[in-house]
Amino acid sequence: MRIHYFIISLLLVKALSACEQKKDPALLKEYKGPLATFENIRTLFSDSAVVRMVLEAPVQLDFKNGNRVFPKGIHIHFFEKDGSKYAELTANSATFDATKKLYTAKGNVIVSNAFKKEKLNTEKLFWNPDEKRVFTDNFVKIETEEEILQGQGLEA
C-alpha cells in the first residue's frame, strides 16, 4: 500500500512540474537600469597627488556601460596645481557618457571663475576633460566686472 502512495506522489509531482511554463529566452529583456545608486557623493580627481577637481552630487546612478547620471544636480570645484580654487560649475542635472568621455550639464548651468570674476550662465554645457574643451550651441550669458556678453554658442 505504501508503494502505491509513493508512486502516486511521484506521478503527481511529475504532472505538476510538466505544467510549469518555460520562458523563451528571446522574450526576456535585458535590464538597462542603473547597476548602482550612490547618495551624497563627493569624488576627488587628482593629478600627481594634487586634487584638481571635486565633484559633489546628491545622487549618482552608475550604468553597466560606464555612463553616469546625476539626476538631482551637480556641483564641481576646480583647483589649480597650488590647491587654490579657480572655478565652480553647478547644474540642475548632468550626465557622463563613458564612450565619448563627455560630461553634459543641463538646467541653469552656472560656471563661476573666482580669479577673473566672471560668471557664465546657459541651459546646457558640454565638457570634455581629456580635451580640456567646454562648448555649447545654446544661448550663453557671460558677466564680467566690466560688461555682460550674450550670444548663441560657445567654445573654450
GUVEXVEX-630761 format. One record per residue: y, z, x of N, C-alpha, C, CB in turn; residue number from 1. Coordinates in steps of 0.02 Angstrom, whole numbers. Each point is the difference from the previous one (the first is absolute). Glycine has a CB too. Layout:
N
    n_yy    n_zz    n_xx   ca_yy   ca_zz   ca_xx    c_yy    c_zz    c_xx   cb_yy   cb_zz   cb_xx  pos
       Y       Z       X       Y       Z       X       Y       Z       X       Y       Z       X  NUM
...
***
This chain:
156
    n_yy    n_zz    n_xx   ca_yy   ca_zz   ca_xx    c_yy    c_zz    c_xx   cb_yy   cb_zz   cb_xx  pos
     -59       0      40      59       0     -40      63       0      43     -64      59     -89    1
      63     -21     143      58       3      44      14     -68      32     -24     121      22    2
     -28    -156      -8      10     -65      32      34     -49     -48    -101      19      70    3
      87     -12    -136      34     -42     -49      74      12      -1    -104      -1     -69    4
     125      66      71      71      17       2      33     -27      63     -24     103     -69    5
     -12     -99     124      26     -25      63      11     -76      -3     -58      93      61    6
       9    -128     -87       5     -73      -6      55     -20     -48    -122     -11      26    7
     127      46     -82      52     -14     -49      69      13      30     -79      29     -95    8
      85      25     134      64      16      32      19     -54      50     -23     122     -14    9
     -25    -146      53      14     -54      48      22     -63     -35     -84      49      78   10
      49     -66    -133      18     -61     -37      69       7     -31    -121     -21     -24   11
     139      80       0      65      12     -29      56      -6      52     -54      75     -85   12
      42     -46     144      49      -6      54       8     -72      21     -29     115      40   13
     -26    -151     -35       2     -71      19      39     -40     -52    -110      12      60   14
      98       2    -124      34     -36     -54      75      14       1    -105       5     -68   15
     123      58      78      71      17       1      35     -30      61     -27     105     -61   16
      -5    -106     118      31     -29      59       7     -75      -5     -46      93      67   17
       2    -125    -105       4     -72     -10      60     -18     -43    -125      -9      10   18
     149      57     -52      57     -13     -43      66       4      38     -65      46     -95   19
      65     -18     155      62       7      38      27     -69      18     -39     110      47   20
     104    -119     -59      31     -65      14      19      -2      75      44      -9    -119   21
     -61     -46     148      17     -10      70      67     -36       3    -123      -4      35   22
     166      26      10      67     -30       7      -3     -60      47      54     112     -21   23
     -23    -165      -2       4     -60      40      53      10      54     -35     -72     -98   24
      16      66     163      49      10      54      61     -44      -6     -94      33      73   25
      87     -92    -103      57     -46      -8      52      28     -48     -77     -96      24   26
      55     141     -69      46      28     -49      37      61      26     -75     -43     -89   27
      51      72     144      33      58      29      65     -21      34    -112      58      16   28
     165     -20     -27      65     -16      30      12      45      60      45     -38    -112   29
     -17       7     164      17      39      60      61      43     -15     -47     -91      75   30
      45     153     -53      56      46      -9      57     -21      46     -78      94     -31   31
     137    -103       2      57     -23      39      55      53       4     -27    -116     -34   32
      14     175       8      50      53       1       4      33      68     -21      19    -120   33
      64      32     126       8      34      65     -62      38      21     121      10     -24   34
    -135     -11      89     -56      39      27      21      72      12     -46    -103      54   35
     111     113     -43      25      67      13      71       6     -27     -73      11     103   36
      88      48    -127      67      16     -24      24      62      38     -23     -49    -116   37
      82      43     146      29      56      38      65      21     -33     -53     -41     108   38
      66     105    -108      62      26     -29      42      34      53     -57      14    -111   39
     123     -21     103      49      30      45     -16     -14      73      19      90     -84   40
     -23    -155     100     -19     -20      68      61      -1      47     -93     -68     -48   41
      78      79     110      49      -6      54     -38     -29      59      72     100     -41   42
     -57    -163      58     -35     -35      53      49     -13      57     -79     -54     -82   43
      59      73     143      42     -11      58     -27     -60      40      29     123       5   44
      16    -167      13     -17     -58      42      34      10      67     -11     -78    -100   45
     -28      71     154      29      13      66     -11     -59      47     -19     122     -17   46
      59    -122      69      -6     -49      53       6      38      66      49     -95     -72   47
    -100      93     113      -1      37      63      13      74     -10      39    -103      59   48
     -72     131    -109       3      71     -18      69      23     -24     -89      19      84   49
     131     -66    -105      65      16     -28       1     -23     -73      57     -11     114   50
     -40      56    -160       2     -17     -71      56     -50     -11     -46     114     -33   51
      28    -171       4      50     -53     -12      14      -9     -75     -39     -57     104   52
      -9      80    -146       8      -9     -72     -39      54     -36      15    -125      14   53
      14     152     -68     -34      47     -43       3     -28     -71      29     101      75   54
     -87    -110    -105      -6     -27     -67     -20      57     -47     -31    -116      43   55
      69     126     -95     -15      53     -49      -4     -32     -69      59      88      70   56
    -108     -64    -110      -8     -26     -68     -36      51     -43      -3    -118      44   57
      21     122    -108     -35      46     -45     -73     -20     -12     109      24     -55   58
    -122     -90      55     -69     -24     -12     -12     -62      43       1      45    -119   59
     -60     -48     150     -22     -60      37     -70     -17     -24      71      30     102   60
     -80     -93    -122     -66     -25     -21     -25     -47      55      29      11    -124   61
     -90       2     149     -30     -43      51     -56     -41     -30      29      84      90   62
     -30    -149     -73     -49     -46     -28     -49     -23      54      84     -37     -86   63
    -140       9      63     -54     -22      44      24     -50      53     -80      19     -94   64
     126     -64      75      23     -52      45      54      24      49     -26     -83     -89   65
      42     148      87      51      27      46      70       4     -30     -68     -45      92   66
      77      16    -151      65       3     -32      15      71     -23     -12    -119     -37   67
      78     134      33      22      65     -23      54     -11     -53     -27      55     111   68
      28     -11    -161      51      -2     -52      32      69      -5     -63     -91     -64   69
     128      91      58      39      61      -8      36      -4     -67      15      14     127   70
     -50       2    -182      27     -13     -66      58      45     -22    -112     -39     -28   71
     120      96      61      52      48     -21      56       5      52     -87      63     -63   72
      95    -114     104      55      -1      46     -20      12      72      70      39     -91   73
     -23     -53     135     -12       5      72      65      20      34     -94     -87      -6   74
      88     125      60      58      18      41     -22      -5      73      48      79     -90   75
     -14    -122     127     -18     -12      70      59      19      44     -80     -93     -32   76
      67     132      85      50      18      50     -17     -39      64      18     117     -51   77
      33    -147      81      -9     -38      62      35      37      57      -7    -109     -64   78
     -27     114     122      26      37      57       5     -43      62     -49     104     -48   79
      99     -89      89       9     -32      66     -51      32      48     124     -24     -21   80
    -130      -5      81     -45      26      51      18      71      21     -19    -116      40   81
      84     133     -45      21      68      19     -11      51     -56      85     -52      75   82
    -111      30    -132     -16      45     -56      54       6     -53     -67      62      80   83
     124     -94     -68      54       3     -50     -14     -48     -58      82      32      91   84
     -68      -9    -152     -11     -42     -59      57     -50      -6     -63      93     -59   85
      46    -157      53      52     -51      -6       2     -33     -68     -12     -19     120   86
     -41      24    -160       1     -32     -66     -51      31     -47      38    -106      55   87
     -28      93    -120     -47      22     -52      -6     -55     -52      28     121      19   88
     -86    -123     -51     -12     -47     -55     -29      39     -57     -18     -98      79   89
      44      88    -140     -30      29     -60      -8     -56     -51      53     114      23   90
    -104    -106     -65     -13     -49     -53     -40      33     -55       2     -95      83   91
       2      67    -143     -37      27     -57     -75     -10       5     100     -22     -69   92
    -121     -31     104     -72     -12      12      -6     -45      61     -28      12    -124   93
     -33     -17     149     -11     -43      59     -74     -18       5      97      54      60   94
    -110    -107     -22     -68     -21      14      -5     -18      74     -17     -42    -119   95
     -44      45     145     -14     -25      67     -57     -49      -5      41     107      55   96
     -30    -169     -35     -51     -52       0     -30      -2      70      60     -68     -90   97
    -122      91      97     -32       5      66     -12     -67      32     -54     104     -38   98
      39    -155      -2     -12     -67      28      63     -29      31     -88     -18     -86   99
     144      24      51      64     -27      24      37      50      44       6     -70    -102  100
     -29     133     104      35      54      35      72       4     -24     -76     -14     101  101
      84      17    -166      66      -5     -31      10      56     -51      -1    -124      18  102
      55     162     -10      20      49     -49      48     -34     -49     -14      97      82  103
       8     -79    -146      46     -23     -51      27      61     -36     -61    -111     -13  104
     126     122      17      32      55     -36      33     -30     -62      19      67     107  105
     -26     -31    -164      26     -27     -63      38      54     -38     -95     -81      -6  106
     146      59     -30      36      44     -44      49      46      35     -96      -6     -75  107
     160      -8      68      53      40      31     -15      15      73      24      51    -112  108
     -33    -103     150     -14       6      72      66      14      36    -100     -79      -8  109
     101     134      45      59      19      38     -20      10      73      53      55    -103  110
     -17     -89     147      -9       9      72      66      25      28     -89     -92       8  111
      86     151      24      61      30      29      -7       2      75      19      69    -103  112
      33     -91     138       2       4      73      51      52      19     -34    -122      12  113
      11     179      15      44      56      16      49     -17      57     -91      78     -37  114
      69    -115      87      44     -16      57      57     -47     -20     -98      14      76  115
      81     -66    -112      51     -50     -19      36      18     -65     -68     -86      59  116
      45     138     -92      28      22     -64       0     -59     -50      71      86      59  117
    -129    -118     -64      -9     -56     -46     -54      17     -51      36     -82      89  118
     -29      52    -148     -50      11     -52     -15     -67     -34      40     120     -18  119
    -104    -135      12     -22     -62     -33     -34      20     -65     -14     -61     111  120
      27      23    -164     -32      12     -64     -24     -67     -28      73     102     -22  121
    -136    -103      -1     -29     -59     -32     -58      23     -45      33     -74      99  122
     -62      28    -135     -55      17     -45     -69     -12      32      74     -27     -96  123
     -76     -15     147     -64     -13      34      14     -17      73     -53     -41    -108  124
      14      72     152      10     -11      72     -68      -3      34     113      59      -3  125
    -122    -108      45     -62      -8      38      12      22      72     -38     -96     -74  126
     -13     127     104       6      23      68     -65     -12      36      84      87     -33  127
     -81    -124      89     -58     -12      43      12      38      65     -23    -115     -52  128
     -11     173      61      12      40      60     -21     -34      64     -15     100     -70  129
     -37    -142      68     -22     -35      61      53     -49      24    -119      13     -37  130
     150     -49     -10      51     -49      18      70      32       4     -70     -89     -55  131
      74     152      35      65      35      -3      50     -40     -41     -22      53     112  132
      -2     -74    -171      38     -45     -43       7      30     -70     -40    -100      66  133
     101     100     -93      14      22     -68      31     -59     -36      17     122      36  134
     -39    -134     -99      27     -57     -36      -8       8     -76     -26     -73      98  135
      67      35    -134      -5      -3     -73      35     -63     -24      -3     126      -8  136
     -16    -149     -51      35     -55     -33      43      27     -57     -94     -79      30  137
      91     144     -43      36      32     -54      73      11      17    -105      54     -36  138
     143     -34     -14      71      18       9       4      61      46      30     -46    -115  139
      17      45     161       8      54      50      72      23       1     -94     -47      70  140
     102     112     -66      67      30       8      -2      43      63      23       0    -127  141
      24     -13     173       4      38      62      69      32       3     -82     -78      59  142
      82     144     -51      63      38       5       8      24      72      -7      36    -122  143
      65     -52     151      18      26      66      62      44      -8     -50    -103      60  144
      74     131      -6      62      40      -4      60     -43     -19     -47      78      85  145
      46    -141     -66      57     -44     -10      -5     -45     -62      14       2     122  146
     -75     -20    -142      -6     -51     -53     -65       7     -39      70     -76      68  147
     -71      38    -123     -61      -5     -41     -19     -74      -1      30     102     -73  148
     -90    -117      95     -24     -69       2     -54      -8     -54      25     -10     125  149
     -22     -46    -161     -49     -14     -51     -23     -71       7      51      84     -77  150
    -116     -95      62     -25     -68       5     -72      -4     -22      78     -22      92  151
    -104     -38     -90     -69     -13     -19     -41      -9      63      35     -54    -108  152
     -84      98     118     -46      -5      56      26      31      63     -42    -103     -51  153
      -7     118      95      16      31      64     -60      -7      46      79      82     -55  154
     -65     -92     119     -53       2      51      30      34      61     -56    -106     -43  155
      20     155      69      24      36      59     -58      20      44      99      43     -64  156
***
